[in-house]
Amino acid sequence: MSINYDDKIPNNVDLTSDKTLQRALEHWQPEFINWWKDMGPEGSLNFDVYLRTAISVDPQGWAQFGHVKMPDYRWGIFLNPKEQNRKIHFGDHLGADVWQDVPGEHRANLRRIIVTQGDTEPASVEQQRHLGLTAPSLYDLRNLFQINVEEGRHLWAMVYLLHRYFGRDGREEAEALLERRSGDVDNPRILGAFNERTPDWLSLFMFTYFTDRDGKFQLNALAESSFDPLARTTKFMLTEEAHHMFVGESGVSRVVQRTCEVMNQLKTDDPEKLRAAGVIDLPTIQRYLNFHYSVTIDLFGADQSSNAATFYSSGLKGRFEENKRPDDHILKGQTYKVLEVHGDRLVEKEAPMLNALNEVLRDDYIRDSVAGIQRWNRVIEKAGVSQRLEVPHKAFHRQIGALAGVHVSPDGRVVSKDEWSARQREWLATPEDRAFVASLMGRVTERGKFANWIAPPAVSINRQPSDFEYVRFN
């Protein structure tokens, strides 16, 4: 599945054989470039950036590295190879052939799924567009730009599906993806987390660890889809999504490492003394973690959802690692535990599993998130520091579903409105926290140098030397 870079739109879907589709996408392309110039990384248009570009979708040859000007990056349409004789492996159509075209009865729901996923891709670019002005190193600046161009390509992936399979409705939805803006009062992005600001690099690292991890689980669920072109598209997107999560996990780890180094140098865990030394204290990191984690788990939707049941039974969207589940993959008559509030406590109740599939995916996500946080804690432990980071209870600071607006502490206690108001500043990043973190943000452009508040990475990109010129300011 090599990619033809001689085409105006690089692709491995034989785009030239469908002239109508090719013309439609080439009509959309200038609008995409205009969006990129207006809403992509600020001030980056003339930089040569050491970017990875997909050259094929197989594991051995999916990337090549080289300095590229950002607007010249070759975005395109890349699908995994078609699996011969692939069958539907969940839902009411279990055992039937997968669909190569959109069944009429599922058209509206499939379009909705694709548009919602597609909307997150430009949204994250918009959220991050100013961060290049405060990058802590050339290494980090390059990683930001790599994420941005890949999110742009993921938008192309969804737009291809809209144009190819949904006719005029799809073309209109593709245009609307470039018209919405993250945080815009009148025309915001579809999902709440993608309208939040990403004002500093600690926020970026938390976003790419937590929110891009949501992307991993949503894309894995879509990779199970009976609509084969969607499954093939998302499987390749997951290859690139892994790098985004790496940036988040390693970024927070490096912030934690640097903080622990200064804690040991000064022999203190006093947040004020650590802030005076120009590093981010662990309680502030914990409050940032609490915010980004809680906002992200809301992205999975309500704990009980008739839409989730419909998407599964219809074969549109499966579970994470569906084939590894030891059940009948139909789920009728099965149950799953969800939370609700009884008086002043949280209790579990059994709900029909089909209606609780958002909660199933959320719990899979939580287990995966906790594993990474334990790796941050090993950095703290290795430094001989006694504090630890942890995820708050999944009922904490929720705005979606049965737990929306319920006041729950990070340790899972239902608390009064007064206690929540009194202690919220202990649990969530405050304006003062954000102002302090913002005060540390200043662009470092000297090769091999890093801002004081973050440690260098353990490994470089593509085995380059530590002082490699990842970004050339032309």
ABEGO torsion letter per residue (X at the ends): XBBBAABABBBAAGAAABAAAAAAAAAAAAAAAAAAAAABBBGAAABBBBBBBBABABAAAABBBBBBBAAABBBBBBBBBBBBGBBBABEAABGBBBBABBBAAAAAAAAAAAAAAAAAAAAAAAAAAAAAAABABAAAAAAAAAAAAAAAAAAAAAAAAAAAAAEAAAAAAAAAAAABBBGBAABBBABAAAABBBABAAAAAAAAAAAAAAAAAAAAAAAABABAAAAAAAAAAAAAAAAAAAAAAAAAAAAAAAAAAAAAAAGBABAAAAAAAGBBBAAAAAAAAAAAAAAAAAAAEBABBAAAAAAAAAGABBBBGAAABBBAGAGBGBBBBBBBBBEABBBBBBBBAAAAAAAAAAAAAAAAAAAAAAAAAAAAAAAGBABBBBBBBAABGBABEAABGBBBBAAGBBBBAAAAAAAAAAABBBAAAAAAAAAABBBBABBGBBBAABBBBABBBGGBBAABBABBBX
